[in-house]
């Protein structure tokens, strides 16, 4: 992770849910100074700009509640291609956009890991498990389906065939606090590692993360980190359309990023669900940028003072 060029890949996708604004997320990260901060930390950064989705093709969902499926498929195809290309040259950072972005970003990294002969591990930092399929989703919002797709659940007819699936036992979810009944049942029958906020309250956030990172290290895996704004408590990160009280605190979130930096294992990153229309003077965008800086080596004690 230390010497790789960082490739910023913007995806203005907001077709995975129904609240306008996520499409402005990539440019909000740029305006908040992402490139400058990463370069100040000594990293080489190449901003590839914002992707265009692949050409739309006819996709007919089985579930008539599913929202804008053809667009999500088109974004997935574009992200798989762009992500694989960037991964061969450095470390991709995918700027979203809603969490349906991960349908393509993680699929790209799984394909890349497969070519490298290494397993892909996924750290899912989110209030939601995103383990529905287009068939089981009541909301029809496809930002709630990436983990199901990437681990090979049925129901994704029309989406690109995965070059490599992610082993559910190599997925760790931290921060869960909004999982519906059907998803809970599906998770229980899977090998996915789940740590809800009660677990974090009782045992702390360090233990499950360190245990997971040790497995990544032992198996010589690549690690994709998918950071959803709603992993954070809405009191510190209001700019998300799926706010759920009781999320990670400022220090818990920074500690996660600092431990990830110390591990040296992260090979790719999603920053998703930032909706600048719901932000308070850029508060959430700045926090997400600060967390990214911690991932790349900046400690909280090094943070500049800022007026708010």
N, C-alpha and C positions, 0 to 999 in steps of 0.2 A: 504494500500500500504506500510505503514511504516515498518511493521514487517514481511512481507512475504519473503520467500526464492525466489530468482530470478533464473529462469531456462533458460539458454541460449540454444536455439534450432537452429542449423545451417541448412540451406536448400540451397544447391548449385544449385538451379533451375535457368536455363537461357533459358528454352524452351518457355517462354512467349514472347520472342522477338528474334531478329536475329543478335545481335551484341555480339560476344563472350567476356567473361570477368566477367560477373556478378556472375558466379559460384565461383569465388575466393573471393567474398565479405565476407562470414562468417569468413574465416581465416584472412582476412585483418583487420576486427574489432578486432579479438583476438590479432593480431600482434601489433595493435595500443594501446593495453593495456586496453581493455574494462573490463576484469575481475578484474584487479588490481585496476582500478579507482573505480569500484563499491564496492569492498571490503574496500578500503580506506574510503569510505563514510559510512562504518559500516554495509553494507549489506552482508548477506549470499548468496553466488553465487554457483550454480551447473551448470557446463557446460556439457550438454548432448551430445556434439559432433555434427557431421553433420549427418542428416538423410539420409537414402536411400529411394528412391521412392518406392511405392508399385509395385508389378509385373505389367508389361505392359499387357494390354488387348486390343483387337481390338476395336477401336473407330473410326467411320467414320463421319467426319464433314459434315454437309449439305452444307456449304460454302467451296468450294475447295481452297479458299485463306488461310484458317486457317492453321497455322503453328504448327506442333508438338503437336497436341491436345492430343494424347494418353499419352505423357509424362506429360503434364500439369494435366491430370486426375490422373495419378499415384502419382504425387507430392501432389495433393490436398488430395487424400485419406490418404497418409502418414502423412501429416500435421494435418489433422482432428484428427487422432488417437493420435499423439504425443501431440498436443495442449490440448486436453481434459484431458489427463493423467496429464500433468504438471499443468493445472489450478486447479486440485483438491488438489494440494500440495503447490502451491505458485503462483508466477506471471511469466507467460511465456514471454520471449523476443525472438522474431523470427528474426534470422539474415539471410538476403537474399544476393544474389538471386534477381531476378527481381520481379516486383510487382504482378505477377501471384501467388506468395507465399500467398497473402491475400485471394485467393480463399479458401485455407485450413485454414489459421490461424484464420480468422474472423469467418468462419463456425464453427470451434472448439469452439471459445469463445461464439458464439450464442447458441450452444448446451449446453455449461456449464452454461450460464446464465439461459437458460430455465429450467435446472435441479434445479437451485438455486431459481427458481420462481421470477427472476428479469429480467428486460429488458436490452438488450445490446444496448449501444450507440456507434457510431463509429465517430471518428474525423479523417478526410481524409486530410492530409497535402500533397498537390500534385499540380503540374502545370496542371494536366489532371484530368478529372472526372472519367475516367475508367468505363464508363457507357454503352459501346457497349456490344453487345452479339456476340457469334460466328457467328450468322446469319448476323448481321448488320456491322460487322467489315470489312472495306475496306483493311486494312493492313494485317489482319489475325493474328495479334499479340495478344495473349490472356492476356498479362499484361494490356491490355486496357479494360478488362471485369469484374474484380472482383466485383465492386459495383452492377452491373447488376445481377450477379449471386446471391449475398448475399441478395439482396432485392427481389428476386423471379421473375425477368423478364424471359420470355420464351426464348428458343433457346439453352438451355444447356443440351440437350440430351446427355447421356453418362457420365455426371458428377454425383458425388454422390448426392443422394437425401438429401436435407437439413433437419436436425433434427429440426431446428428452423430458420426462416427467420429473417432478420433485418428489422424492420419497417423503410421505407424510411424517415419518419419524425424524426427519431432518428439518421440520418446521417448528419453530418455537414462537408462541404468541404471548406477549406480555402487555398487560394493561386492560384486559377485557372487562367490560362492565355493561355491555348491551348485546346480549346474545339471545335469540328467541328460542322457543321450545324445540322446533325442528332442527335448528343448527346445533343445539346442545346435544340432542340425541345422535346426530351425525358425528359430532366431534368425539363423543364417548366411544363410538364404534371405530374410530380412527386411531392412529398412533401419534397424532399431532400433540405436541407438548403445549399445554395451556396454563397460563398463570393470570388469574383474574385479580382485580384490585384488592379483594379480601386477602388473597394469598400474599400480595405485596405488603399489605398492612400488617399481616401476622409475621412474616419472615423477612421482609425487606426485599429490595429489588436486586441486590448484589448476588445472592446465592443462586437464583435460577439462571441469571445471565452468565455467571462464571461457569456453572456446570455445562451450559450449552456451548459456550466458547471452547471449553476443554474438549468437548466432543468434536467440534470443527477442527481443532488442532490435531487431535489424535487421528482423524480420518483424512488429514491433508485436504480439507474441503475449501471451496470458495464460499464466501459469505455475502449474501445480499441482504441489505437492511432496508425495510420498507417503513418509513416514518410518516404516519398520518397525523395531521394536526390534532385530531380528536383523541390521540393518545394522551395529550396534555389536558390539564384541567382548564375548562373554559374561562375561569377567572384570570388566567394568564395568557390564554390563547383563544380569543373569542371568534376569530375569523374562519369559522367552519360551519357548514350547513347542518352538521350532525352532532351538535354539542351534547355531551353527556357529562353531568356533574361527577366529581370524584376522581378525576384523572390524575396523571403524574404531576408532581409538583415541579417547580423550577429546578430544585436541587436534584430530585430523582432523575429528571430528564438529562441534566448535565452529567450526572454520574454515569448514566448509561453510555453516553457518548464518550466520556473520558475512558471508561473501561474498554469500549470498542477500540478507541485509539491505541490504548496500551497493548491490546491483543495483536494488533497489526494484521488482522485477518480479513477486514472488510474489503470486498472487491467491487462492490457496486451499491448504489444508494437511490432510493426514491424519496422525494419530498412532495407530498400530495395533500390534496383537499384544502389548500389555502384559498380562501375566497376573499379577495381584497375588498369587495363591496360590504363585507360584514366586519371589517377590521376597525380598530380604534387608532387612528393616526399611525398606521403601520406597525402597531405593537406586535401582532402575531408574526408578520413577515420578519421583523427584526429578531424575534426570539428563535424562529426556525433557522435564520442565518447564524445566530450565535451558537445554536446547537450543532450546526454543521461545522463551525469553527472548532468547537470542542472535539468533534470527531477527528479533526485533522491537527489536533495538538495544542489548541489554545486552552489553557486552564482558566477557570472562573476568576482566579486571583489576577490574571493578566487582562481582564476586561477593562476597557476604558470607561470612565464615568460618562453618563449620558443624561442630559436633561429630559424629563418626561412631562 
